[in-house]
Amino acid sequence: MVFIANESPCLKRLIGMRTRRIALRSGRAYKKVMETSTVTACDISAHEKWFAAYAAGKCAEESANPRGDVGPMHLKIRHSMAVLENARRMAACENFSSVQRRVCLLAALYHDLGRFEQYLRFHTFKDKESCDHGQMGVRILKQQKRLNDETPLVRKAVLAAVALHNRFALPRGLPELTATAAHVVRDADKLDILRVMDEHLSGPGPYNPTVVLSLPDTPGVYSEAVLRAAREGRVAAYADLRSVNDFRLLLGTWFFDMHFASSRRQFVEDGHALNLLRGLPEHAPYGQVRQVMLEKLEALREAASS
């Protein structure tokens, strides 16, 4: 719009009225988008079908390798669907809008899409020794044009959440929709990794080094940095892991990074972190921090059930 320097008072009023009408229409349009039917906005069944076919194809490629091991890929398929269900639960508990829910569900479904190609190429889930699986997932989503039918708002937020979900910490200043989706995926992801690790380390199934990042299960090997983070109530870093016991403790520290109240509640109610922490040695160097963490989580669990 071009403005003339010496507009008449009447013209100014007309311009002001038009500007207000445009703003009102824009606001109504945004509200209409945010209030899209929950049933329509949250139906991602077509995406789920595509994901299943894509994952099956990657599993077939791995199976064709005489020295291949498709087991870790099967774990990732189950994990991805469990993260999706965790995200659904969180989105309902936190009373998100339908657009927020759609972004969160799509980001949860696709958060580990890059894991399949990562494993095919490198036979590891260690990003530092292979590739950033979040960035790999974004590249695949773009190559496959999986989000082309979504609105630009949804597409941008999903891609960002997938790219950021595996960062140690989220950058500040993210758009609200992106930040919400990233927090949901990170919480949902951690909650199911706890299940996977509990079943793997506490259950009767076969031991797979890939699942525990090929860390040594040696009682005398430990990381002072991981112990310090737990003592200080901080999340421990993957880069500091030196043993399976460090991994157990790191998983317990994830409680300090749960963003949503519903996530913290599920964290203690599921009991997976408690089982993992109980598996730590009762003596030094883990004994004291093990006891403190167990007492904290058990108290929260009792409070949640009362």
QUIVENKA-V50517 format. One line per field, one symbol per residue. ss: DSSP state (@ for helix, = for strand, . for the rest). psi: psi as a letter, one per 20 degrees, with the letter a starting at -180 (. if undefined). A space follows every 10 residues. Layout:
BEGIN
ss=???
psi=???
END
This chain:
BEGIN
ss=........@@ @@@@@@@@@@ @@@@@@@@@@ @@@@...@@@ @...@@@@@@ @@@@@@@@@@ @@@....... @@@@@@@@@@ @@@@@@@@@@ @@@....@@@ @@@@@@@@@@ ..@@@@@@@@ @@....@@@. ..@@@@@@@@ @@@....... .@@@@@@@@@ @@@@...... .....@@@@@ @@@@@@@@@@ @@@@@@@@@@ @@........ .....=.... ...@@@@@@@ @......@@@ ..=@@@@@@@ @@@@@@@... @@@@@@@@@@ .@@@@@@@.. ......@@@@ @@@@@@@@@@ @@@@@.
psi=ppppgmqqhg hggggggggh gggghgghgg hggikqphgg hjokhhhhgg ggggghghhh ghhiohjroi ghghhhgggg hhhghghggg hghjlqrhgg gggggghggj hkhihghghg gilqjohhje rohghggggg hggikhjhir qhgggghggg gghihjqhqq qqjqqggggg ggggggghgg hhhggghghg hirirqpohh hkkkqpmohi prphhggggg hjkrpqqhhi pirhhggggg hhihhijphq hhghghghhh ighggghhiq qirqihgghg gggggghhgh gghhi.
END
